[in-house]
């Protein structure tokens, strides 16, 4: 940060930013003053000082209230982000005061969450009850973007070629074998193994369009010169199994996820012989060595965990 940048940061007043946001949201200095329990003249003075600091007009006054200038619109975006970050920081620091001794943010795809993370995170939490773990489910591409942008400390997903994956460090987590799931009594249920191409005459039940499972099936069909007979898209593996059980098509699931959901319906899993069906879930981070201590502990735990 240059000396000019530091000077600007010192001159920005958080209270003035809060009042600026309030004025923008209320559309009026008077209404914002009432909301914030402060005199309208004091709000107006704060805004004038803020405009002097920024070096550009932020608001246009008119008879009904105020209107944002281009500079004001830009400042509003950054002010909201800054104030949100401060609220989040306050919340996390309050957790430390309440006994939490670490906080790890994880984004993971549905395969990792359904198959492995309940047991793996559960055993870590029992060993380290003072560590808070925030887990969010996202598509694999979104997981990579979140880690790259700093919204997550650790990502768990299947890596594709290029994109955000190339800028991140990775470690092996778990194998992720895919199977074709069909109703019992289906014409393919008696097969000991199958190539996905041999199932392309059937209706398909799929996850959402940009999931790695959906993309893999689309690419396999395209490689065979075919298109998927897509019948329905769902957002969860349990919903997929129920649709298949009720005759709406067949689908591709991770093998262990299917095993864990055996009670969902009268279904059979047929191993896929395609190379793309032999997948691996990986841990990703911007820099594993630079992670906070608690996050490094969790990475080590996940790297050495075994399937129950």
C-alpha positions in Angstrom: 0.0 0.0 0.0 1.4 3.4 -1.0 1.5 6.4 1.3 -1.3 7.9 -0.7 -3.4 4.8 -0.2 -2.7 4.8 3.5 -3.8 8.5 3.7 -7.1 7.7 2.0 -7.8 4.8 4.3 -7.1 6.9 7.4 -9.5 9.6 6.1 -12.4 7.2 5.4 -14.8 7.2 8.4 -16.9 4.1 9.0 -19.7 6.1 10.6 -19.9 8.3 7.5 -20.0 5.2 5.3 -22.8 3.8 7.4 -24.8 7.0 7.1 -24.1 7.2 3.4 -25.5 3.7 2.9 -28.5 4.6 5.1 -29.2 7.7 2.9 -28.9 5.7 -0.3 -31.3 3.0 1.0 -33.8 5.5 2.4 -33.5 7.9 -0.6 -33.5 10.9 1.7 -31.2 12.5 4.2 -34.1 13.3 6.5 -35.4 9.7 6.6 -31.9 8.3 7.1 -31.4 10.8 10.0 -34.6 9.6 11.6 -33.6 5.9 11.2 -30.1 6.5 12.7 -31.4 8.8 15.5 -29.1 11.7 14.4 -29.8 15.3 13.3 -30.2 15.8 9.5 -27.7 18.6 9.6 -25.1 16.2 11.1 -25.8 13.6 8.3 -25.4 16.3 5.7 -22.1 17.4 7.2 -20.8 13.8 7.2 -21.8 13.4 3.5 -20.0 16.6 2.6 -16.9 15.5 4.4 -17.1 12.1 2.6 -17.4 13.8 -0.8 -14.4 15.9 0.0 -12.4 12.8 0.9 -13.4 11.0 -2.3 -12.9 14.1 -4.4 -16.2 13.7 -6.3 -19.9 14.4 -5.7 -21.7 11.3 -4.5 -25.3 12.5 -4.3 -27.5 14.8 -6.3 -30.0 16.6 -4.1 -33.5 17.2 -5.4 -36.9 18.1 -4.0 -37.9 14.5 -3.2 -34.6 13.4 -1.7 -31.3 12.3 -3.3 -30.0 10.5 -6.3 -26.7 8.7 -6.7 -24.0 9.9 -9.0 -21.8 7.4 -10.8 -19.1 7.9 -8.1 -21.8 7.4 -5.4 -23.0 4.2 -7.0 -19.5 2.8 -7.0 -18.9 3.9 -3.4 -22.2 2.3 -2.3 -21.1 -1.1 -3.7 -17.8 -0.9 -1.9 -19.3 0.5 1.3 -21.8 -2.4 1.6 -19.0 -4.9 1.0 -16.8 -3.3 3.6 -19.6 -3.1 6.2 -20.6 -6.7 5.6 -17.0 -7.8 6.1 -16.9 -5.9 9.4 -20.1 -7.5 10.6 -18.7 -10.9 9.7 -15.4 -10.2 11.4 -17.3 -9.1 14.6 -19.4 -12.3 14.5 -16.3 -14.5 14.2 -14.4 -12.6 16.9 -17.4 -13.0 19.3 -17.2 -16.7 18.7 -13.6 -16.7 19.8 -14.7 -14.8 22.9 -17.3 -17.6 23.5 -14.7 -20.4 23.4 -14.2 -21.1 19.7 -10.5 -21.6 19.0 -10.6 -21.8 15.2 -12.8 -21.4 12.2 -12.5 -23.3 8.9 -14.7 -22.6 5.8 -15.2 -25.5 3.4 -17.0 -25.6 0.1 -17.5 -29.1 -1.3 -19.5 -30.8 -4.1 -22.4 -33.1 -3.5 -20.4 -36.3 -4.0 -18.0 -35.4 -1.1 -20.8 -34.3 1.2 -23.1 -37.3 0.7 -20.4 -40.0 0.7 -17.6 -39.0 3.0 -17.8 -35.7 4.9 -20.4 -36.6 7.5 -18.1 -39.2 9.0 -14.8 -37.4 8.4 -15.9 -34.0 9.7 -17.7 -35.7 12.6 -14.6 -37.5 13.8 -12.6 -34.2 13.5 -15.2 -32.3 15.4 -15.3 -34.8 18.2 -11.5 -34.6 18.5 -11.5 -30.8 18.2 -14.8 -29.5 19.7 -13.4 -25.9 19.9 -13.0 -25.6 16.1 -16.0 -24.2 14.2 -16.5 -25.7 10.7 -18.7 -24.0 8.1 -19.6 -26.3 5.2 -21.4 -25.2 2.0 -22.5 -27.4 -1.0 -21.6 -26.1 -4.4 -20.9 -27.4 -7.9 -17.2 -28.3 -8.5 -16.5 -25.2 -10.6 -18.0 -23.0 -8.0 -15.9 -24.7 -5.3 -12.8 -23.9 -7.2 -13.8 -20.3 -7.7 -14.6 -19.8 -4.0 -11.2 -21.1 -2.9 -9.4 -19.0 -5.5 -11.3 -15.9 -4.4 -10.8 -16.5 -0.7 -14.4 -17.2 0.1 -13.4 -20.7 1.3 -10.3 -21.9 3.0 -10.5 -25.5 1.6 -12.4 -26.9 -1.3 -13.3 -30.6 -1.9 -14.4 -31.5 -5.4 -13.5 -33.2 -8.7 -11.0 -31.2 -10.7 -11.5 -30.4 -14.3 -8.9 -29.2 -16.8 -7.9 -25.5 -16.8 -9.7 -22.6 -15.1 -9.3 -21.9 -11.4 -7.9 -25.4 -10.8 -4.6 -24.5 -12.4 -3.9 -21.8 -9.8 -4.6 -23.9 -6.8 -2.7 -26.5 -4.8 -4.3 -30.0 -4.5 -4.1 -33.1 -2.5 -5.9 -36.5 -3.0 -9.0 -37.1 -0.8 -11.1 -40.1 -1.9 -11.7 -42.3 -5.0 -15.2 -41.6 -6.5 -16.4 -44.6 -8.6 -19.5 -44.0 -10.7 -22.2 -46.6 -11.4 -25.3 -46.8 -13.6 -28.4 -47.0 -11.4 -31.5 -48.8 -12.9 -34.7 -50.1 -11.4 -34.7 -53.8 -10.5 -36.2 -55.7 -13.4 -34.9 -53.2 -15.9 -33.4 -54.6 -19.1 -29.9 -53.5 -18.0 -30.2 -54.7 -14.4 -28.7 -58.1 -15.2 -25.5 -56.8 -16.6 -22.3 -57.3 -14.6 -20.8 -54.1 -16.0 -21.7 -51.7 -18.8 -20.3 -49.0 -21.0 -22.3 -45.8 -20.8 -22.8 -45.8 -24.6 -24.9 -49.0 -24.2 -27.4 -47.1 -22.0 -28.0 -44.2 -24.3 -31.3 -45.5 -25.6 -32.8 -45.1 -22.1 -34.3 -41.9 -20.6 -31.9 -40.2 -18.2 -32.5 -38.7 -14.8 -29.7 -36.2 -14.1 -28.4 -33.7 -11.6 -28.5 -30.0 -12.5 -27.0 -28.9 -15.8 -23.6 -27.8 -14.7 -22.8 -30.6 -12.2 -19.8 -32.7 -12.9 -22.0 -35.8 -13.3 -24.3 -34.1 -15.8 -21.3 -32.8 -17.8 -19.6 -36.2 -17.8 -22.7 -37.9 -19.3 -23.1 -35.2 -21.9 -19.5 -35.5 -23.0 -19.7 -39.3 -23.1 -22.8 -39.1 -25.2 -21.2 -36.5 -27.6 -18.1 -38.7 -27.9 -20.4 -41.6 -29.1 -22.1 -39.3 -31.6 -25.3 -39.4 -29.6 -27.4 -37.1 -27.4 -28.8 -37.8 -23.9 -32.5 -38.6 -23.7 -32.8 -36.3 -20.7 -36.1 -36.8 -18.9 -35.7 -34.8 -15.7 -33.1 -32.9 -13.7 -33.0 -33.0 -9.9 -30.9 -31.3 -7.2 -30.1 -34.2 -5.0 -29.0 -37.8 -5.2 -31.8 -39.1 -3.1 -34.3 -37.4 -5.4 -32.6 -39.0 -8.4 -33.0 -42.5 -6.8 -36.7 -41.9 -6.2 -37.2 -40.8 -9.8 -35.4 -43.8 -11.1 -37.4 -46.1 -8.7 -40.6 -44.7 -10.1 -39.7 -45.4 -13.7 -38.7 -42.0 -15.0 -35.3 -43.2 -16.3 -31.9 -44.4 -15.3 -29.0 -42.4 -13.8 -25.3 -42.2 -12.9 -24.4 -42.0 -9.2 -21.3 -42.3 -7.1 -21.1 -45.9 -5.9 -20.8 -45.3 -2.2 -23.6 -42.7 -2.3 -25.8 -45.4 -3.9 -24.8 -47.9 -1.1 -25.7 -45.3 1.6 -29.1 -44.8 0.0 -30.1 -48.5 -0.5 -33.4 -48.0 1.2 -34.6 -45.3 -1.2 -36.0 -47.7 -3.7 -35.8 -51.1 -5.5 -32.7 -50.3 -7.5 -29.6 -51.9 -8.8 -26.1 -50.4 -9.5 -24.2 -51.6 -12.6 -20.5 -50.8 -12.7 -19.5 -48.5 -15.5 -16.5 -49.5 -17.6 -15.8 -46.0 -18.9 -12.5 -44.3 -17.9 -14.4 -41.2 -16.9 -16.3 -43.2 -14.3 -13.1 -43.7 -12.3 -12.9 -40.4 -10.6 -11.0 -38.8 -7.7 -12.1 -36.2 -5.2 -9.4 -33.8 -4.2 -8.7 -31.2 -1.5 -7.8 -27.8 -2.9 -6.4 -24.6 -1.3 -4.6 -21.5 -2.5 -1.6 -22.5 -0.4 -1.9 -25.4 2.1 1.2 -24.2 4.1 -0.3 -20.7 4.5 -3.6 -21.9 5.9 -4.4 -21.2 9.6 -3.3 -23.9 12.0 -6.8 -25.3 12.5 -7.4 -25.5 8.7 -4.0 -27.3 8.3 -5.1 -29.7 11.0 -8.3 -30.4 9.2 -6.5 -30.9 5.8 -4.2 -33.5 7.5 -7.2 -35.3 9.0 -9.0 -35.4 5.7 -5.9 -36.5 3.8 -5.4 -39.5 6.1 -9.1 -40.5 6.6 -10.3 -43.9 5.4 -13.7 -45.0 4.3 -15.7 -46.4 7.2 
